Amino acid sequence: MLGKDMFTLRRPDGSLLIEEIGNGVRKLTAVPLSTNTFVSRTSCTTTYPVELIESFLDFAGITGVCEVIGRDSDPDTVANNIAALTAAYCDPAEFVNRKILDFGCGGGASSVVLAKLFPESQVVGVDLRADKIQMAAARARHHGLKNVAFHVAPSGTELPSGIGQFDFAYLFAVYEHLLARERPLVMKLLWSKLSDGGILFLDATPHRYFPIELHSTNLPLINYLPDRVTHLMARKFSRLRAEINKSPVWEDHLRGGIRGATEKQVVDSIGQDGRSVPLLLEPKRLGLEDRCDYWYSRLSPRYGIIKKALRMGLKMTYRVSGTVLTTNLSLAIKKERFPGSR
């Protein structure tokens, strides 16, 4: 106990301070046992009851609890990203009475956002881990949502049986965690479950050739190096995510997301099924002309002149290479049916 409006939950890896700040809102502060422990996010606010906070703490530990809970409570993270990406390509009316797949939903933050954003749609969240699905269901119950359901996938490259077809599918910070052999399997599977004319949204996956690898290591230029050299550099020089970056097994690094993708790699992993083709869309709503404009629209106005110059550079690079060389990919891919196909 720390006082009338503040108390602490202690665990072997540290303490979580909980401060009541009014109107049912609580501020959480994670204090790891060791000052050398990397914490992705040290604080957040939430309306979760203490019992639910404890569940997420047991699930994510001191180092991850604020990041996991903050994805739901902080509109500047998942919520704004999903809303902005969707609005750049679709009118909200297109989602009425539609079915949405949230693949790799994890603890359910993205599924909850989608269910709130499109209350007249049915959202289905799928993840491989049963413990994450339990957290996702608890999160949805807390918000009183009735238009979202969660299922455990039988494997990383399968969907639950009887899940049906979908009009839209989302992969939020998922693709980069798939191994190279898994990517075409997963994408072809999702494509087969997407209705003709449906759209697959992919967001928050690192660009494979961005000059700095920001997802796992924060090291410059390793995106251009061979796997063996990248592995060595990550183990020797990265100060982040020691449980992954110090691993002698390269596949652990890949699973952690060290290798992102390009637009072409994502589209190629879908391939063609003889009836349809993946069509990479450009955002044409809200005054946007291309994905360079979308990137620019998501920036703060600070250092506006520099950012305008960067946008011009991005546009020139895009015209030459066909790629938008930003930190992360934000894509919408439409399932375009071949004329005359059945």
Secondary structure, 3 states (H helix, E strand, C coil): CCECCEEEEEECCEEEEEEEEECCEEEEEEEECCCCCCCCCCEEEECCCHHHHHHHHHHHHHHHHHHHHHHHHCHHHHHHHHHHHHHHHCCHHHHCCCEEEEECCCCCHHHHHHHHHCCCCEEEEEECCHHHHHHHHHHHHHCCCCCEEEEECCCCCCCCCCCCCEEEEEEECCHHHCCCCHHHHHHHHHHHCEEEEEEEEEEEEEECCCCEECCCCCEECHHHCCHHHHHHHHHHHCCCCHHHHCCCCHHHHHHHCCCCECHHHHHHHHCCCCCEEEEECCCCCCCCCCHHHHHHHCCCCCCHHHHHHHHHHHHHHHHHHCCCCCCEEEEEEEEEECCCCC
